[in-house]
Amino acid sequence: MKPKSVQEYIWSKPKEIQERLNELRNYLIEATPNAGDELKWGKPALVNNGIFYVYAAAKNHISLHPTPSVISHLQDELGSRISSQNTVRFSINEPIPKNLVTKIAQLRVFEKETKGVKWK
């Protein structure tokens, strides 16, 4: 059965993945307080008059999808966590790095709110 809310999506995952999803979600909400939770294409997203980011769980990692411009700007800091032009991966075996997620989120909020960069 498909989840109907972000919380259902998180609850549908194994315990260790739930922990990482909740970490990431909390950091994103803290950095994007005016955004709301929604499911987009069956994945959790933070939105406010457009998408800020989408995130999801896989077997061995949590993925965060900001925008290619955010990833490009932070590519030196993201390093091997980059898996495509709009995807950052975090291992489920270690805590989500709050400082890095906050930096991604702040840059994404700036580019959306100031420059009008849409999520793709």
C-alpha positions as CSV (number, residue, x, y, z in Angstrom):
1,M,0.0,0.0,0.0
2,K,1.4,3.4,-1.0
3,P,2.0,5.9,1.8
4,K,-0.4,8.8,2.0
5,S,1.8,11.1,4.1
6,V,5.5,11.8,4.8
7,Q,5.1,10.2,8.2
8,E,3.6,7.0,6.6
9,Y,6.5,6.9,4.2
10,I,9.0,7.1,7.0
11,W,7.1,4.5,9.1
12,S,7.1,2.1,6.1
13,K,10.9,1.8,6.3
14,P,13.1,-0.4,8.5
15,K,14.0,1.1,11.9
16,E,17.5,2.2,11.1
17,I,16.4,3.9,7.9
18,Q,13.5,5.6,9.8
19,E,16.2,7.1,12.1
20,R,18.2,8.6,9.2
21,L,15.1,9.8,7.4
22,N,13.9,11.6,10.6
23,E,17.4,13.1,11.1
24,L,17.5,14.5,7.5
25,R,13.8,15.7,7.7
26,N,14.4,17.5,11.0
27,Y,17.5,19.3,9.6
28,L,15.7,20.3,6.5
29,I,12.7,21.6,8.4
30,E,14.9,23.5,10.8
31,A,16.7,25.2,7.8
32,T,13.4,25.7,5.9
33,P,10.8,26.7,8.5
34,N,8.3,28.1,6.0
35,A,8.1,24.8,4.0
36,G,5.6,22.1,4.5
37,D,5.8,18.3,4.1
38,E,4.3,16.7,1.1
39,L,4.7,13.5,-1.0
40,K,5.9,14.2,-4.5
41,W,6.1,11.1,-6.8
42,G,5.7,9.0,-3.7
43,K,8.8,10.6,-2.0
44,P,8.9,13.1,0.9
45,A,9.4,16.7,-0.2
46,L,9.6,20.1,1.4
47,V,7.6,22.7,-0.5
48,N,6.4,26.3,-0.3
49,N,5.1,27.7,-3.6
50,G,7.4,25.2,-5.3
51,I,9.7,22.4,-4.3
52,F,12.8,23.0,-2.2
53,Y,14.0,19.4,-2.1
54,V,12.9,15.8,-2.3
55,Y,14.5,13.0,-0.3
56,A,14.1,9.2,-0.2
57,A,15.3,6.0,1.3
58,A,17.1,3.2,-0.5
59,K,18.5,0.0,0.9
60,N,21.9,1.4,2.0
61,H,21.5,5.1,1.8
62,I,19.3,8.2,2.1
63,S,19.2,10.4,-0.9
64,L,18.6,14.1,-1.0
65,H,17.7,15.9,-4.2
66,P,18.2,19.7,-4.1
67,T,19.1,21.1,-7.5
68,P,22.1,20.6,-9.8
69,S,23.2,24.2,-9.1
70,V,23.4,23.5,-5.3
71,I,25.3,20.3,-5.9
72,S,27.7,22.0,-8.4
73,H,28.3,24.9,-5.9
74,L,29.1,22.5,-3.0
75,Q,30.8,19.7,-5.0
76,D,34.1,20.0,-3.2
77,E,32.4,19.6,0.2
78,L,30.0,16.9,-1.0
79,G,32.8,14.8,-2.6
80,S,31.9,11.1,-3.0
81,R,28.4,11.7,-1.6
82,I,27.4,13.1,-5.1
83,S,25.7,10.3,-7.1
84,S,24.2,12.4,-9.9
85,Q,23.8,16.1,-10.9
86,N,20.9,16.5,-8.5
87,T,21.5,13.7,-5.9
88,V,23.5,13.5,-2.7
89,R,23.7,10.2,-0.8
90,F,24.1,9.7,2.9
91,S,25.0,6.2,4.3
92,I,22.4,4.7,6.7
93,N,25.4,3.5,8.8
94,E,26.4,6.9,10.1
95,P,24.6,10.0,11.3
96,I,23.4,12.5,8.7
97,P,25.9,15.4,8.8
98,K,23.8,18.3,10.1
99,N,26.3,21.1,9.1
100,L,26.4,19.8,5.5
101,V,22.6,19.4,5.2
102,T,22.1,22.9,6.7
103,K,24.5,24.3,4.1
104,I,22.7,22.5,1.3
105,A,19.4,23.7,2.6
106,Q,20.5,27.4,3.1
107,L,21.9,27.5,-0.4
108,R,18.7,26.0,-1.9
109,V,16.5,28.4,0.0
110,F,18.6,31.3,-1.2
111,E,18.5,30.3,-4.8
112,K,14.8,29.6,-4.8
113,E,13.7,32.7,-2.8
114,T,16.3,35.2,-4.2
115,K,17.1,33.9,-7.7
116,G,13.9,32.1,-8.5
117,V,15.6,28.8,-9.3
118,K,13.0,26.1,-9.7
119,W,13.5,22.5,-8.6
120,K,13.8,20.0,-11.5
